[in-house]
Amino acid sequence: MTATFFGTAIDWIGARSTSGGRANVYLDGAYQTTVDMYAGLNQFRQVLYSASGLPLEEHVLRIETVTSRNARSAGYTVWVDRFDVTGELTGP
């Protein structure tokens, strides 16, 4: 999943759950972090990744699922509910 935006900040909103997997996050092609979406209790509308203070220009946020998971997780699910952007979302 990629989101192209023109702005200075972006939040990835999704869920953490008992079947949550993991995803690598890249911003402008550079690896940022791996997000573990496992939680013992379902948690919706969570900020899973946030970047701010970016230069006012076009950026690309890429979320890449991985084949590993938390040992307690029942699955590999990665949720992307929405992106909150300070600026303008310009592409999927």
N, C-alpha and C positions, 0 to 999 in steps of 0.2 A: 504494500500500500504506500503510495506517495501522495504528499500534499505540497503543491507549489503555491507560494504566497509572496506578496510584496508587503513587507512590514518589518516590525522590530521585535515581535514576540509571538510565540505560539504555545498552546497547551494541547496535549493529546488527552482526550477524555474517554474513558472506557470503564471496564469492570475488572474487579479481582474476585475470584471465586474458587471453590473447591476443585474445579476442573481447569483452572487457569494454566496456561503454558508460559513460554518465555518468548521475547522478541528483542532483536537488536535494533537500536535506534541510530540513524545516521542523519546528520544535518549538513547540507551542502557537500555531501560525499564523504564526510569525516565521521568515523565511528564515535558515538557519544557514550552509550551505556547499553546494558542488557536489562530489560524490565522483566521481573518475575511477577506474573499475574495470579499466583496462587494466594488464597486467603482461606483460613479455616471457616469463615462465615462469608457469604456473598456480600460484596460491597459494590454498589452501583454509583455511577457519576463520579468516578475518581479521576484525579489528575495523575496520569501515569507517567507523563514526561512534560517538562516545561523548559522553554528557552526564552530568555529575555535579554534586553540590552543589545540586540543585534543591529547591525547597520541597516538603515532604511534602503533596502534593495530587495531583489527577488531572491528567495531562498527555497530549498527543497528539503522537506522532512520525509525520510523514508523509514518505514517500519517493516522489518523482515522477520518472519517467524523462524524459529529454530527448532531442531528436533530433540532438544533436551527439555526437561521439566523438573520442577521441585519434586523430590521423592514422595511427598505427601499428596501431590496433586493426582486427581483421577483422570486428567486429560491434558490436552495441549492447546486449548482454546485461547485465541487472542482476540480481544474486542476492540474495535474502533467505533465509538459512538459518534464522536464529532471532534472537530478542531476549533478551538477558540483562538482567533488571530487578532493581534493588534496591527491592523493594516487591512489587507484584502486578500482573500483566498482566490487565487487565479487559476488553479487547475486541480484535477482530482488527485 
